[in-house]
Amino acid sequence: TRLVFDHDVIVIEDLAVKNMVRNRNLDKAISGSGWGTFRRMPEYKAAKHGRHLIVIGRWYPSSKTCSACGHLLAELSLSTRHWTCPGCRTLHGRDVNAAKNILAAGLAVSACGGDVRHSGSARVRSPGKQEPRPVKVGLPRL
């Protein structure tokens, strides 16, 4: 409730909680923490109080993308909790870096009304401008 009252825009990642519970090492911790409930509660509370909840897709490479320069790692194992960007040499904590990227992607969606998907390049691009083209006076030539 505090998140909804304190913020106009809330950005979360769409996690597959059912799939994550299949991991035998994490199943009890995930089940006991109520991630599914946390996903549902901001949804209805944001709608009730006129706030915007933006959900970023689970395949968005938030952990593998450098939040400083946009460099995308080819691989990042789940056991790697900290990594240094080969592009700008910034040291990242996996979860904090992912949170920064999820926020940036959500704000891009909020500002431009687009969808944030990874293009496959080393840089993540936000949606293009949504401005209409200028109207020309007269009839168009055929």
N, C-alpha and C positions, 0 to 999 in steps of 0.2 A: 504494500500500500504506500509506503514511504517513497519508493521509486516512482510510482505513478504520480503522486502529489508533487514531488520535487523536480520532475523532468517532463518536458513537453514531448520529447522523442526518446523512446527506449529502443535499443537495438540488441537483439539476441541472436544466437546461432541456433539453427534448427538441428538438434541432435537426435539421432536414432537411439533413444534410450533402450528400446527393446533389444536392439542388436548389441548395445554396449553391455547389457546384463549377461550376455552369453559368455563374456570373458570371465573365466573362473577366478582370476586374481582380483577382479574389480567388482564382481557381481554383488557382494554384500554391501560394499561401500556405496555403490550407485543406488541400489534398492533402498538402503536406509536413509539416503540424503534427500529423497523426494524430488529428483530432477524433473520428472514428468509433471508433478504438481507445480513446480516453479515455472514451467513452460506455459501451463494453462492459466495460472492466476493473473499474471500481468496482461494476458490477452483480454480477459473479460473486464478487468479493472480499468485498463486503458480505454476500452470502448465506452465504459460507463462514465468516465470522467473526461472524455473528449481529448484524450492523448493519442499519440501515434506510436504504435508498436511495429517495428520493422524486423522481419525475420530474414536473416541471411542464410542461404542454402548450406547444407552440410558439406557440400563438395567444394566450397570456396576455400582456397588454400591459405587460411588465416595464420596458421602456425608457421608455414614454410616461406612466407613472404616477409621480407624485411620492411618494417614499418617506417624506417628512415629513408631508404633509397628505392624500395620497390623490387629489389632483387628476389628472384624466386629460386629456392633450392630444389634440386631434382628429387631428393629424398630427405626425409627427416623421420627417424624412428621414434616410436612412442616413448622409448626409454631416454631419449635425449631431451633433457629439461632446459639446457642452456646451449646457445650456439652463437658463433660469431659470423657476421655477414661477410662473405668473401668480396663483396662489392665495395662496402664503405667501412668495414672493420668494426661495426657497432655490435656490442655484446647484447644478446637478447635472452630474456627469460621466456620460455615457450608460451606460457599462459598470458603474461602481460603483453607480449608482442601480438598474440592472437587477438586479445581484447582491443588493442589499438587499431588493428586492421579491420575488425568487425565494426567498430565505431565509425571509422572512416568510410567503409562501404555503406553503412546505414545512412550516414549523413549525405553521401553522394546520391543515394536513392531518394532521400527526403528532399534534397535540393532540386534534382533533375527529374524525378519521377520515373527513372529508368530502372533497369535490372542490372545487378552487378554480377557478371560472370567472368571467369578467367579466360583470357584470349589465347593462352598458350605461349605468350612471349614472356620475357623476363620482367616486364612491367605490367602492373595491373592498371587498366584504364577505367576511368569512371565514365558514366553515360555521357553522350554528346549533348550539345545544347538543344533545347527543346523550343527555340524561338521560331515563330512562323516566318515563312519567306515573305518579302514585301509584295504587296499587291500592285500589279501594273494596270494602268488606266487603259480602257479600250478593249477591243476584241483581239484574241490571240491570232497570229498568222498560222495558217495551215500549210 
